[in-house]
Protein backbone atom coordinates (compact mmCIF):
# COMPACT_ATOMS: atom_id res chain seq x y z
CA UNK A 1 0.00 0.00 0.00
CA UNK A 2 2.36 2.62 -1.26
CA UNK A 3 1.73 6.03 0.20
CA UNK A 4 -0.47 4.80 3.05
CA UNK A 5 0.06 6.95 6.13
CA UNK A 6 1.83 5.00 8.86
CA UNK A 7 -0.72 4.58 11.64
CA UNK A 8 -0.38 2.57 14.80
CA UNK A 9 -2.68 -0.47 15.01
CA UNK A 10 -4.73 -1.78 17.90
CA UNK A 11 -6.48 -5.00 17.00
CA UNK A 12 -5.95 -8.70 16.56
CA UNK A 13 -7.75 -11.71 15.19
CA UNK A 14 -6.50 -14.30 17.69
CA UNK A 15 -4.23 -13.98 20.73
CA UNK A 16 -0.51 -14.46 20.23
CA UNK A 17 0.60 -17.92 21.38
CA UNK A 18 2.75 -16.45 24.15
CA UNK A 19 -0.06 -14.35 25.61
CA UNK A 20 0.11 -14.16 29.39
CA UNK A 21 -2.71 -12.54 31.30
CA UNK A 22 -1.88 -10.72 34.54
CA UNK A 23 -3.55 -12.10 37.63
CA UNK A 24 -3.98 -8.82 39.50
CA UNK A 25 -5.76 -5.69 38.35
CA UNK A 26 -3.56 -2.62 37.98
CA UNK A 27 -5.02 0.44 39.62
CA UNK A 28 -4.39 3.78 37.95
CA UNK A 29 -1.42 5.50 39.53
CA UNK A 30 0.30 2.27 40.66
CA UNK A 31 3.39 0.92 38.94
CA UNK A 32 2.81 -2.14 36.73
CA UNK A 33 3.97 -5.31 38.44
CA UNK A 34 7.33 -6.68 37.28
CA UNK A 35 7.39 -10.33 36.27
CA UNK A 36 10.16 -12.75 37.20
CA UNK A 37 10.18 -14.26 33.71
CA UNK A 38 13.41 -13.85 31.78
CA UNK A 39 12.94 -12.36 28.34
CA UNK A 40 15.13 -13.73 25.56
CA UNK A 41 15.15 -11.45 22.50
CA UNK A 42 16.97 -14.15 20.55
CA UNK A 43 14.03 -16.56 20.89
CA UNK A 44 11.13 -14.08 20.89
CA UNK A 45 8.57 -14.62 18.16
CA UNK A 46 8.42 -10.84 17.68
CA UNK A 47 12.15 -10.34 17.07
CA UNK A 48 11.63 -9.43 13.42
CA UNK A 49 9.19 -6.66 14.38
CA UNK A 50 10.99 -5.22 17.38
CA UNK A 51 14.32 -3.70 18.36
CA UNK A 52 16.84 -6.49 17.68
CA UNK A 53 16.20 -6.84 13.94
CA UNK A 54 19.32 -8.06 12.15
CA UNK A 55 21.65 -8.01 15.18
CA UNK A 56 24.48 -10.59 15.32
CA UNK A 57 24.22 -13.34 17.93
CA UNK A 58 26.82 -11.75 20.22
CA UNK A 59 24.90 -8.47 20.34
CA UNK A 60 21.59 -10.28 20.84
CA UNK A 61 23.07 -12.02 23.88
CA UNK A 62 24.05 -8.66 25.36
CA UNK A 63 20.57 -7.35 24.67
CA UNK A 64 19.06 -10.44 26.33
CA UNK A 65 21.00 -9.60 29.49
CA UNK A 66 19.78 -6.00 29.37
CA UNK A 67 16.07 -6.80 28.94
CA UNK A 68 15.67 -8.55 32.27
CA UNK A 69 12.03 -7.84 33.12
CA UNK A 70 8.54 -8.05 31.79
CA UNK A 71 5.70 -6.02 33.23
CA UNK A 72 2.01 -6.74 33.08
CA UNK A 73 -0.67 -4.07 32.84
CA UNK A 74 -4.33 -4.93 33.21
CA UNK A 75 -6.95 -3.50 30.88
CA UNK A 76 -7.45 0.18 31.66
CA UNK A 77 -4.21 0.39 33.64
CA UNK A 78 -1.40 2.87 33.07
CA UNK A 79 2.07 1.81 32.00
CA UNK A 80 3.21 5.39 32.56
CA UNK A 81 1.55 8.79 32.77
CA UNK A 82 2.44 12.28 31.56
CA UNK A 83 5.00 13.83 33.89
CA UNK A 84 6.54 10.54 35.06
CA UNK A 85 10.34 10.39 35.05
CA UNK A 86 11.68 8.71 31.92
CA UNK A 87 13.81 5.66 32.66
CA UNK A 88 12.93 2.93 30.19
CA UNK A 89 11.34 2.22 26.87
CA UNK A 90 8.93 -0.67 26.55
CA UNK A 91 8.48 -3.28 23.84
CA UNK A 92 4.90 -4.55 23.67
CA UNK A 93 5.01 -8.34 23.91
CA UNK A 94 1.28 -9.08 24.13
CA UNK A 95 -1.82 -6.90 24.19
CA UNK A 96 -2.58 -3.37 23.01
CA UNK A 97 -2.08 0.18 24.24
CA UNK A 98 -3.18 3.67 23.39
CA UNK A 99 -1.20 6.83 24.07
CA UNK A 100 -3.10 10.01 24.84
CA UNK A 101 -2.65 13.53 26.16
CA UNK A 102 -5.11 15.55 28.24
CA UNK A 103 -6.32 18.86 26.85
CA UNK A 104 -6.93 21.94 28.99
CA UNK A 105 -10.65 21.15 29.20
CA UNK A 106 -9.89 17.69 30.58
CA UNK A 107 -10.59 15.66 27.45
CA UNK A 108 -8.19 12.97 26.26
CA UNK A 109 -6.69 13.24 22.77
CA UNK A 110 -5.54 9.88 21.43
CA UNK A 111 -2.12 10.18 19.81
CA UNK A 112 -1.43 6.58 18.85
CA UNK A 113 -2.19 2.88 19.18
CA UNK A 114 0.54 0.32 19.81
CA UNK A 115 0.48 -3.46 19.46
CA UNK A 116 2.84 -6.42 19.87
CA UNK A 117 6.29 -5.73 18.43
CA UNK A 118 6.11 -1.94 18.83
CA UNK A 119 7.77 0.39 21.33
CA UNK A 120 6.32 2.71 23.95
CA UNK A 121 8.01 5.48 25.91
CA UNK A 122 10.05 7.20 23.21
CA UNK A 123 8.22 10.44 24.08
CA UNK A 124 10.32 10.76 27.24
CA UNK A 125 13.72 10.94 25.58
CA UNK A 126 13.69 14.68 24.82
CA UNK A 127 13.24 16.08 28.34
CA UNK A 128 13.52 13.02 30.63
CA UNK A 129 9.77 13.12 31.36
CA UNK A 130 6.93 11.34 29.64
CA UNK A 131 4.62 13.68 27.75
CA UNK A 132 1.63 11.35 27.41
CA UNK A 133 -0.27 8.57 29.15
CA UNK A 134 0.10 4.95 27.99
CA UNK A 135 -3.09 3.00 28.73
CA UNK A 136 -3.63 -0.72 28.17
CA UNK A 137 -6.64 -1.47 25.96
CA UNK A 138 -6.58 -5.08 27.14
CA UNK A 139 -4.50 -7.16 29.55
CA UNK A 140 -0.99 -6.62 28.21
CA UNK A 141 2.66 -7.43 28.80
CA UNK A 142 5.76 -5.41 27.94
CA UNK A 143 9.50 -5.98 27.99
CA UNK A 144 11.34 -3.30 29.96
CA UNK A 145 14.43 -1.81 28.26
CA UNK A 146 16.42 0.53 30.56
CA UNK A 147 17.33 3.50 28.39
CA UNK A 148 20.74 4.22 29.96
CA UNK A 149 21.86 0.66 29.30
CA UNK A 150 20.47 0.83 25.77
CA UNK A 151 22.57 3.95 25.15
CA UNK A 152 25.66 2.19 26.46
CA UNK A 153 25.15 -0.79 24.16
CA UNK A 154 24.38 1.50 21.22
CA UNK A 155 27.78 3.15 21.61
CA UNK A 156 29.40 -0.29 21.47
CA UNK A 157 27.38 -1.79 18.63
CA UNK A 158 26.77 0.20 15.47
CA UNK A 159 24.04 -2.18 14.33
CA UNK A 160 22.00 -1.51 17.44
CA UNK A 161 22.43 2.26 17.06
CA UNK A 162 21.36 2.00 13.41
CA UNK A 163 18.27 0.00 14.33
CA UNK A 164 17.28 2.48 17.03
CA UNK A 165 17.67 5.35 14.54
CA UNK A 166 15.30 3.49 12.20
CA UNK A 167 12.75 3.24 15.00
CA UNK A 168 12.98 6.97 15.68
CA UNK A 169 12.58 7.68 11.99
CA UNK A 170 9.51 5.44 11.91
CA UNK A 171 7.95 7.57 14.65
CA UNK A 172 8.56 10.74 12.61
CA UNK A 173 6.98 9.14 9.54
CA UNK A 174 3.98 8.09 11.63
CA UNK A 175 3.48 11.63 12.90
CA UNK A 176 3.63 12.98 9.36
CA UNK A 177 1.07 10.39 8.27
CA UNK A 178 -1.35 11.50 10.97
CA UNK A 179 -0.88 15.13 9.93
CA UNK A 180 -1.74 14.13 6.36
CA UNK A 181 -4.91 12.40 7.54
CA UNK A 182 -6.06 15.33 9.61
CA UNK A 183 -5.15 17.96 7.08
CA UNK A 184 -6.26 16.66 3.70
CA UNK A 185 -8.65 13.71 3.94
CA UNK A 186 -12.40 13.50 4.26
CA UNK A 187 -13.92 11.30 6.98
CA UNK A 188 -14.38 8.33 4.62
CA UNK A 189 -10.80 8.55 3.42
CA UNK A 190 -9.42 8.76 6.97
CA UNK A 191 -11.29 5.66 8.14
CA UNK A 192 -10.39 3.72 4.99
CA UNK A 193 -6.69 4.53 5.45
CA UNK A 194 -6.90 3.54 9.11
CA UNK A 195 -8.50 0.16 8.36
CA UNK A 196 -6.14 -0.63 5.50
CA UNK A 197 -3.17 0.05 7.73
CA UNK A 198 -4.56 -2.28 10.40
CA UNK A 199 -4.88 -5.13 7.92
CA UNK A 200 -1.35 -4.47 6.65
CA UNK A 201 0.07 -4.73 10.15
CA UNK A 202 -1.98 -7.85 10.89
CA UNK A 203 -0.44 -9.57 7.90
CA UNK A 204 3.05 -8.69 9.12
CA UNK A 205 2.23 -10.60 12.32
CA UNK A 206 0.78 -13.64 10.58
CA UNK A 207 -2.88 -12.84 11.22
CA UNK A 208 -5.78 -12.66 8.82
CA UNK A 209 -5.58 -9.73 6.39
CA UNK A 210 -9.36 -9.29 6.38
CA UNK A 211 -10.83 -10.22 9.79
CA UNK A 212 -10.03 -8.19 12.90
CA UNK A 213 -11.36 -7.27 16.31
CA UNK A 214 -10.92 -3.62 17.16
CA UNK A 215 -9.56 -3.16 20.69
CA UNK A 216 -10.36 0.54 20.74
CA UNK A 217 -13.79 2.17 20.87
CA UNK A 218 -15.26 4.19 18.04
CA UNK A 219 -14.84 7.25 20.23
CA UNK A 220 -11.11 6.53 20.50
CA UNK A 221 -10.89 6.05 16.73
CA UNK A 222 -12.57 9.41 16.30
CA UNK A 223 -10.19 11.08 18.73
CA UNK A 224 -7.21 9.72 16.81
CA UNK A 225 -8.58 10.60 13.36
CA UNK A 226 -9.99 13.98 14.34
CA UNK A 227 -13.61 12.90 13.85
CA UNK A 228 -16.73 13.02 16.01
CA UNK A 229 -18.12 9.76 17.37
CA UNK A 230 -21.27 10.17 15.27
CA UNK A 231 -19.18 10.59 12.13
CA UNK A 232 -17.17 7.43 12.81
CA UNK A 233 -20.33 5.39 13.45
CA UNK A 234 -22.04 6.80 10.36
CA UNK A 235 -19.00 6.06 8.19
CA UNK A 236 -18.82 2.44 9.41
CA UNK A 237 -22.51 2.07 8.54
CA UNK A 238 -21.94 3.55 5.08
CA UNK A 239 -19.04 1.18 4.42
CA UNK A 240 -21.27 -1.74 5.37
CA UNK A 241 -24.14 -0.55 3.17
CA UNK A 242 -21.74 -0.21 0.23
CA UNK A 243 -20.42 -3.74 0.71
CA UNK A 244 -16.93 -2.71 1.80
CA UNK A 245 -17.18 -4.13 5.31
CA UNK A 246 -19.18 -6.50 7.48
CA UNK A 247 -19.48 -4.91 10.92
CA UNK A 248 -20.60 -6.69 14.08
CA UNK A 249 -19.84 -4.31 16.93
CA UNK A 250 -16.02 -4.47 17.19
CA UNK A 251 -15.67 -7.44 14.85
CA UNK A 252 -14.78 -6.23 11.36
CA UNK A 253 -14.51 -8.26 8.17
CA UNK A 254 -13.20 -6.45 5.11
CA UNK A 255 -15.15 -7.56 2.04
CA UNK A 256 -13.65 -5.21 -0.55
CA UNK A 257 -10.10 -4.20 0.24
CA UNK A 258 -9.56 -2.76 -3.22
CA UNK A 259 -12.65 -0.59 -2.81
CA UNK A 260 -11.25 0.83 0.43
CA UNK A 261 -7.92 1.44 -1.27
CA UNK A 262 -9.56 3.34 -4.13
CA UNK A 263 -11.52 5.41 -1.64
CA UNK A 264 -8.36 6.26 0.29
CA UNK A 265 -6.44 7.10 -2.87
CA UNK A 266 -9.16 9.58 -3.77
CA UNK A 267 -7.51 11.93 -1.27
CA UNK A 268 -4.45 12.15 -3.51
CA UNK A 269 -6.21 13.02 -6.73
C-alpha positions, 0 to 999 in steps of 0.5 A: 500500500504505497503512500499509506500513512503510517498509523499505529494499530490496535487490534488482533484476530486471535491472541498471540501464542505467548499471551500471558494474562496478569492475575492482578488488576492494575489500579491507575497510579500504581506501577505495573507489576514486574514479572520474574520471567526472563525475556530472551530477544533471541528466541522471541517470536516478535524479534523481526518486528521489534528492536533487535532486527538483524543483530548478530548473535553476540549483540543479541546475547548482550541485549538479552542480558539487558532486557531482564524484566517483563511487566504486566498491565491490566486493561485500563491500567497505566504503564506510565503517565504524563509527567513521570520520570523517563527511565525505560522504553517498553516493547509490547510483547502481548496486548494493546495500548493507546497513548493520549494527552489531556487537553486543557478542558480535561478531554483525552486526545488519542495520539497513537495505538501500539500493538505487539512488536512496537515500542512505547516510551520514546516520548520521554527521551527529549526532556527526561519526562513522559509527555503522554499517558500509555493506557492498556486497551486489554491485559498486556505485557511489555519488555522493559528496556532501561534507556541508559543501558540501551545507550551504552550498548548503542555506543558499542554496537553500530548495528544496534544504534542503526536500528534504534535510529530506524525506529525513531525515523519510523515515529517521525513518519507516523506523525507525518502520516497522521498530519496528512490524515487530519489535514487533507482527507475527508472522513471516509478517506481517513477511516479507509486509510486507518482500516487498510493500515490495520490489515497491513500490520496484521499480515506482518504478524501472521494474522488474517488480512481481512478479519479483525477485532478492534480493541479501541472504541469508536470514540477513541478512533474518532479522537485519533482521526480527528472525527466526532463519534457520530461521524465514525459510526455513520462512516462504518454504517456507510461502508457496510451498506456499500459492501466494503465491510461487514461490521458486528460491533467491534468485529470487522470483516473487510469484504472489498479491500480494493474498494477501500484502497480506491476510496483512500487514494481519492484523497491524492487526486 
